[in-house]
Amino acid sequence: MKQPIAAVIFDMDGLMFDTERLILWAWQKAMADFGFPAPLELYLKSVGLTDEATNAILMEALGAGFPLEAVHDQERQYFYGYVEEHGAPIKPGLLELLDFLDEQELPRAVGSSSRRRTVERMLSSAGLQDRLGALAGGDEVTHGKPAPDIFLLAAQRLGVPAAGCLVLEDSEPGAQAARAAGMTCILVPDLKPPSPEGAALAYRVLPSLHEVKELLQVQLVLYGLKQ
């Protein structure tokens, strides 16, 4: 990483929060309620994509008679029922990484395919609403990931140039979006490992946010790669 870092942009689902597994659980329960199969392979096709893109994948796979809205309503009840009872499941290393970025006085944002209202709700549930300087949701842009719009909007709201942003992502569409935005990306894969082509888009592929912090400690502290 040779480009100075002016800000860090976090993806949310699967990166900040262990929600990919929670969403899968809620979706499979909702699908079973309506008598539909819910194969993991179908779910994985939607990882990292906007709600609209996910809906298109489901309708193509399950046909015009699939009760999309009813299933989604039931899925949301299961999902938020869990979150309200247990809180948002924070990924290991997230709090330590945010503390380190505080020490370095680096601004940060969330750039998520989820709707802005969902992002706000999840951050609030985890008590993190004041630790991110800007938010950009999938419903606030014309084109979702793998297009760069979400990340470019996050950078604009932070007031930093795109070239100075480090994106932390778990999905291949997110890595594609970061590359298209002209940003550096670190991939921390969750349920779906990246293809060799997807991994090649990232500066590093790391197993957890703990390793992200360790890498940034070396890059920022020892080599001074900070604007």
C-alpha positions as CSV (number, residue, x, y, z in Angstrom):
1,M,0.0,0.0,0.0
2,K,1.8,3.1,-1.3
3,Q,-1.1,5.5,-1.5
4,P,-1.6,7.6,1.7
5,I,-4.8,6.9,3.6
6,A,-7.2,9.8,4.1
7,A,-10.2,7.7,5.3
8,V,-11.5,4.2,5.8
9,I,-14.8,3.0,4.4
10,F,-16.5,0.0,6.0
11,D,-18.9,-2.4,4.3
12,M,-21.5,-3.4,6.9
13,D,-23.0,-6.9,6.5
14,G,-20.4,-9.6,6.9
15,L,-17.7,-7.1,7.6
16,M,-18.7,-5.1,10.7
17,F,-21.5,-7.4,11.8
18,D,-21.8,-11.2,11.6
19,T,-25.1,-10.7,9.8
20,E,-24.7,-12.8,6.7
21,R,-25.2,-15.9,8.8
22,L,-28.1,-14.2,10.6
23,I,-29.7,-13.2,7.4
24,L,-29.3,-16.7,6.0
25,W,-31.0,-18.2,9.1
26,A,-33.9,-15.7,8.9
27,W,-34.3,-16.2,5.2
28,Q,-34.3,-20.0,5.4
29,K,-36.9,-19.9,8.2
30,A,-39.1,-17.5,6.2
31,M,-38.8,-19.6,3.1
32,A,-39.8,-22.7,5.0
33,D,-42.8,-20.9,6.4
34,F,-44.0,-20.5,2.8
35,G,-43.0,-23.9,1.6
36,F,-40.0,-23.0,-0.6
37,P,-36.6,-24.5,-0.6
38,A,-33.8,-22.2,0.5
39,P,-30.5,-23.5,-0.8
40,L,-27.3,-21.9,0.3
41,E,-26.1,-21.6,-3.3
42,L,-29.0,-19.3,-4.1
43,Y,-28.4,-17.1,-1.1
44,L,-24.7,-16.8,-1.9
45,K,-25.5,-15.3,-5.3
46,S,-26.9,-12.2,-3.5
47,V,-24.1,-11.6,-1.1
48,G,-22.9,-8.0,-1.4
49,L,-25.7,-6.9,-3.7
50,T,-28.5,-4.4,-3.1
51,D,-32.0,-5.4,-2.2
52,E,-33.2,-4.8,-5.8
53,A,-30.5,-7.0,-7.3
54,T,-31.2,-9.7,-4.7
55,N,-34.9,-9.6,-5.5
56,A,-34.2,-10.0,-9.2
57,I,-32.1,-13.1,-8.5
58,L,-34.9,-14.6,-6.4
59,M,-37.6,-13.9,-8.9
60,E,-35.5,-15.4,-11.7
61,A,-34.8,-18.5,-9.7
62,L,-38.2,-19.1,-8.2
63,G,-40.6,-17.7,-10.8
64,A,-43.3,-15.0,-11.0
65,G,-45.5,-16.7,-8.4
66,F,-43.0,-16.4,-5.6
67,P,-44.4,-14.3,-2.8
68,L,-41.4,-12.0,-2.6
69,E,-42.7,-9.3,-0.3
70,A,-44.4,-11.7,2.1
71,V,-41.2,-13.7,2.5
72,H,-39.2,-10.6,3.0
73,D,-41.6,-9.4,5.7
74,Q,-41.3,-12.7,7.5
75,E,-37.5,-12.7,7.1
76,R,-37.3,-9.2,8.6
77,Q,-39.4,-10.2,11.6
78,Y,-37.0,-13.1,12.4
79,F,-33.9,-11.0,11.7
80,Y,-34.9,-7.9,13.8
81,G,-36.4,-10.1,16.5
82,Y,-33.0,-11.6,17.0
83,V,-31.3,-8.2,16.9
84,E,-33.7,-6.6,19.4
85,E,-33.2,-9.5,21.8
86,H,-29.4,-10.1,21.4
87,G,-28.1,-6.9,19.7
88,A,-26.2,-6.7,16.5
89,P,-23.5,-9.4,16.3
90,I,-20.3,-7.5,16.1
91,K,-17.5,-9.1,14.2
92,P,-14.3,-9.9,16.1
93,G,-11.7,-7.2,16.0
94,L,-14.1,-4.4,14.9
95,L,-14.0,-2.4,18.2
96,E,-10.3,-2.7,18.4
97,L,-9.9,-1.5,14.8
98,L,-12.2,1.5,15.5
99,D,-10.2,2.4,18.6
100,F,-7.0,2.3,16.5
101,L,-8.5,4.5,13.8
102,D,-9.5,6.9,16.6
103,E,-5.9,7.1,17.8
104,Q,-4.8,7.8,14.2
105,E,-7.5,10.4,13.8
106,L,-8.6,8.8,10.5
107,P,-12.2,9.6,9.5
108,R,-14.4,6.6,8.5
109,A,-17.7,5.9,6.9
110,V,-20.1,3.0,6.2
111,G,-20.7,2.2,2.5
112,S,-23.3,-0.6,2.5
113,S,-25.7,-2.2,0.0
114,S,-28.3,-2.2,2.7
115,R,-30.8,0.6,2.9
116,R,-29.7,3.6,4.9
117,R,-32.4,3.1,7.5
118,T,-31.1,-0.5,8.0
119,V,-27.6,0.8,8.4
120,E,-28.7,3.3,11.0
121,R,-30.7,0.7,12.9
122,M,-27.9,-1.8,13.0
123,L,-25.3,0.8,14.1
124,S,-27.6,2.0,16.8
125,S,-28.3,-1.5,18.1
126,A,-24.5,-2.0,18.5
127,G,-24.0,1.4,20.1
128,L,-21.7,2.5,17.2
129,Q,-23.9,5.3,15.7
130,D,-21.4,8.0,16.8
131,R,-18.2,6.2,15.7
132,L,-18.7,6.6,11.9
133,G,-18.6,10.0,10.4
134,A,-20.7,9.3,7.3
135,L,-23.1,6.7,5.9
136,A,-24.0,5.7,2.4
137,G,-26.8,3.2,1.8
138,G,-27.8,1.2,-1.3
139,D,-31.1,3.1,-1.6
140,E,-29.2,6.4,-1.9
141,V,-27.5,5.6,-5.2
142,T,-28.7,4.8,-8.7
143,H,-26.3,1.8,-9.1
144,G,-25.4,-0.6,-6.3
145,K,-22.2,-2.7,-6.0
146,P,-20.2,-3.7,-8.1
147,A,-20.7,-0.1,-9.4
148,P,-18.7,2.4,-7.4
149,D,-21.5,4.8,-6.5
150,I,-21.9,3.8,-2.8
151,F,-18.2,4.2,-2.1
152,L,-18.0,7.5,-4.0
153,L,-20.9,8.9,-2.1
154,A,-19.3,7.8,1.2
155,A,-16.1,9.6,0.2
156,Q,-18.0,12.7,-0.8
157,R,-19.8,12.8,2.5
158,L,-16.5,12.5,4.4
159,G,-15.0,15.2,2.2
160,V,-12.0,13.1,1.1
161,P,-10.7,12.2,-2.3
162,A,-11.6,8.7,-3.6
163,A,-8.0,7.8,-4.2
164,G,-7.2,8.3,-0.5
165,C,-9.9,5.9,0.7
166,L,-9.2,2.4,2.0
167,V,-12.3,0.1,1.7
168,L,-12.8,-2.8,4.0
169,E,-15.0,-5.4,2.3
170,D,-16.1,-9.0,2.6
171,S,-17.6,-9.6,-0.8
172,E,-16.3,-9.7,-4.4
173,P,-18.9,-7.2,-5.7
174,G,-17.6,-4.8,-3.0
175,A,-14.0,-5.3,-4.1
176,Q,-15.1,-4.6,-7.7
177,A,-16.9,-1.5,-6.5
178,A,-13.8,-0.3,-4.6
179,R,-11.6,-0.9,-7.7
180,A,-14.1,1.0,-9.9
181,A,-14.0,3.9,-7.5
182,G,-10.2,4.1,-7.6
183,M,-9.9,3.1,-4.0
184,T,-7.6,0.5,-2.2
185,C,-9.5,-2.5,-0.9
186,I,-8.8,-5.1,1.8
187,L,-11.0,-8.2,1.6
188,V,-12.0,-10.0,4.8
189,P,-14.1,-12.8,3.3
190,D,-17.2,-14.1,5.3
191,L,-19.5,-16.9,4.0
192,K,-18.4,-16.7,0.4
193,P,-14.7,-16.8,-0.4
194,P,-13.6,-14.7,-3.3
195,S,-12.7,-16.2,-6.7
196,P,-9.0,-15.8,-7.7
197,E,-10.1,-12.9,-9.9
198,G,-11.9,-11.2,-7.0
199,A,-9.0,-11.7,-4.7
200,A,-6.7,-10.1,-7.2
201,L,-8.7,-6.9,-6.9
202,A,-7.7,-6.5,-3.3
203,Y,-4.5,-5.2,-1.8
204,R,-4.7,-8.0,0.8
205,V,-7.1,-10.8,1.7
206,L,-7.1,-11.2,5.4
207,P,-8.9,-13.6,7.8
208,S,-10.3,-11.1,10.2
209,L,-10.4,-7.5,11.3
210,H,-7.7,-8.3,13.9
211,E,-5.3,-8.8,11.0
212,V,-6.5,-5.6,9.3
213,K,-5.6,-3.6,12.5
214,E,-2.1,-5.3,12.6
215,L,-1.5,-4.5,8.9
216,L,-2.6,-0.9,9.4
217,Q,-0.4,-0.5,12.4
218,V,2.6,-1.4,10.3
219,Q,1.5,0.6,7.2
220,L,0.4,3.7,9.1
221,V,2.7,3.8,12.1
222,L,6.0,2.5,10.8
223,Y,5.7,3.8,7.2
224,G,3.7,6.9,7.8
225,L,1.1,6.2,5.1
226,K,-1.4,8.7,6.3
227,Q,-2.5,12.0,4.8
